[in-house]
Amino acid sequence: MTKQKEFQILVKSLALAHHHFSLNEIIHQEVKGGLYQKYKFLWDVIQLGLEQSYLLGLAKFFERPKELDETISIYYFYDFGYNDLINKLKKVRNKMISHHDKKVTELSFLKGLKMNKEDVRLLFKLATEAVENLKKDFGYEYPDHVITGFEVDKEILRLNLKEWINKLV
């Protein structure tokens, strides 16, 4: 597989993780009151699943492989610090995948593992900036700006969710 193809896979995986993060945030903002209470079990399952998915996606993006050809991660292309925050994320990933302890049965993986939404936003910011800085070097030929493209996608998700909620009520 070419570096260009691997970079595209990395960006698409990051975009999916960002979609899940965005949808989780939007649900927290838009689903309230009676609608939340009526479908509480469903909303909680959806939100926990989205949280798990975006954390795993970010962890995969920032994974430091033992061998550079072992996995596609940002370190395959670029190395940039933020070790403490990335190590927290790695701990979250390891807890979710390998260790079914009390922390993964709570309503939020973030709360149980002492991470917050600001930590996650910073990681997405670092990730999108790295992609934006590297995309020309790897022939990433999508005309949109990666960072603004993610925000456009978030607004599309917001509109789609609002439309769907309006049909429910």
C-alpha positions in Angstrom: 0.0 0.0 0.0 1.3 3.5 -0.8 1.9 6.2 1.7 -0.8 8.3 -0.1 -3.4 5.5 0.4 -2.3 5.0 4.0 -2.6 8.7 4.7 -6.2 8.7 3.2 -7.1 5.8 5.5 -5.8 7.7 8.5 -7.8 10.8 7.6 -11.0 8.9 6.9 -10.6 7.1 10.3 -10.1 10.4 12.0 -13.1 11.9 10.3 -15.3 9.0 11.5 -14.0 9.5 15.1 -14.8 13.2 14.8 -18.3 12.5 13.5 -18.9 10.3 16.5 -17.6 13.0 18.9 -19.7 15.6 17.2 -22.9 13.6 17.3 -22.3 12.8 20.9 -22.0 16.5 21.7 -25.0 17.4 19.6 -27.2 14.8 21.3 -26.1 16.3 24.7 -27.1 19.7 23.5 -30.3 18.9 21.6 -32.0 15.9 23.4 -33.6 17.2 26.6 -36.6 16.9 28.8 -39.4 14.6 27.9 -37.7 13.3 24.7 -34.7 12.3 26.7 -36.7 10.8 29.6 -39.0 8.9 27.2 -36.1 7.2 25.5 -33.4 7.5 28.2 -32.1 3.9 27.8 -31.7 4.4 24.1 -30.0 7.8 24.3 -27.6 6.5 27.0 -26.7 3.5 24.9 -26.1 5.7 21.8 -24.1 8.2 23.7 -21.9 5.6 25.4 -21.3 3.8 22.1 -20.4 7.1 20.4 -18.0 8.0 23.2 -16.3 4.6 23.1 -16.0 4.9 19.3 -14.5 8.3 19.2 -12.0 7.5 22.0 -10.9 4.4 20.2 -10.6 6.3 16.9 -8.5 9.0 18.5 -6.3 6.4 20.3 -5.7 4.6 17.0 -4.8 7.9 15.4 -2.2 8.7 18.1 -1.0 5.1 18.6 2.8 4.8 18.8 3.5 1.5 17.0 6.5 -0.6 18.1 7.4 -1.0 14.4 6.6 1.8 12.0 5.1 -0.6 9.5 2.9 -2.2 12.1 -0.1 0.2 12.1 -1.2 3.3 10.4 -1.1 6.2 12.9 0.1 9.8 12.9 3.5 8.7 14.2 3.9 6.8 11.0 4.1 10.2 9.3 4.9 12.7 12.1 6.0 12.9 15.7 4.9 15.8 17.9 4.7 15.3 21.7 1.8 15.9 24.0 2.8 12.7 25.7 0.8 13.1 28.9 -2.5 13.6 27.2 -1.9 10.9 24.6 -0.9 8.5 27.4 -4.3 9.3 29.1 -6.0 8.4 25.9 -4.0 5.2 25.6 -5.1 4.3 29.1 -8.7 4.9 28.1 -8.3 2.7 25.1 -6.6 -0.1 27.1 -9.4 0.0 29.7 -12.1 -0.3 27.1 -10.5 -3.1 25.1 -8.6 -5.2 27.6 -9.9 -4.5 31.1 -13.5 -4.7 31.9 -13.5 -3.1 35.3 -15.9 -0.7 37.0 -14.7 2.2 34.9 -16.2 0.8 31.7 -19.6 0.2 33.2 -20.2 3.9 34.2 -22.2 6.3 32.0 -19.1 7.9 30.7 -15.7 6.5 30.0 -14.2 10.0 30.2 -15.4 10.7 33.7 -14.3 7.2 34.9 -10.8 7.7 33.5 -10.3 11.4 34.4 -10.4 12.9 30.9 -12.8 15.6 29.9 -14.3 17.0 26.7 -11.6 19.7 26.6 -8.9 17.1 26.5 -10.7 15.4 23.6 -11.2 18.7 21.7 -7.5 19.4 22.1 -6.6 16.0 20.7 -8.9 16.5 17.7 -7.4 20.0 17.2 -3.9 18.5 17.2 -4.9 15.7 14.9 -6.7 17.9 12.3 -3.8 20.4 12.3 -1.3 17.6 11.8 -3.4 16.3 8.9 -3.8 19.8 7.4 0.0 20.3 7.6 0.8 17.0 6.0 -1.9 16.5 3.4 0.0 18.0 0.5 3.1 15.9 1.2 1.0 12.7 0.9 -1.1 13.8 -2.1 -4.3 14.1 -0.1 -6.3 15.8 -2.9 -9.6 16.6 -1.4 -10.2 20.3 -2.1 -11.7 21.1 1.3 -9.8 22.3 4.3 -9.7 19.3 6.7 -10.4 21.4 9.8 -13.3 23.4 8.4 -14.6 20.2 6.6 -15.0 18.5 10.0 -17.0 21.5 11.3 -19.2 21.5 8.2 -19.9 17.8 8.8 -20.8 18.6 12.4 -23.4 21.1 11.3 -24.8 18.6 8.8 -25.1 16.1 11.7 -26.8 18.8 13.9 -29.4 19.5 11.2 -30.0 15.9 10.5 -30.5 15.1 14.2 -32.9 18.1 14.6 -34.9 17.0 11.6 -35.1 13.4 13.0 -36.1 14.7 16.5 -38.8 16.8 15.1 -40.3 13.7 13.5 -40.2 12.0 16.9 -42.1 14.7 18.8 
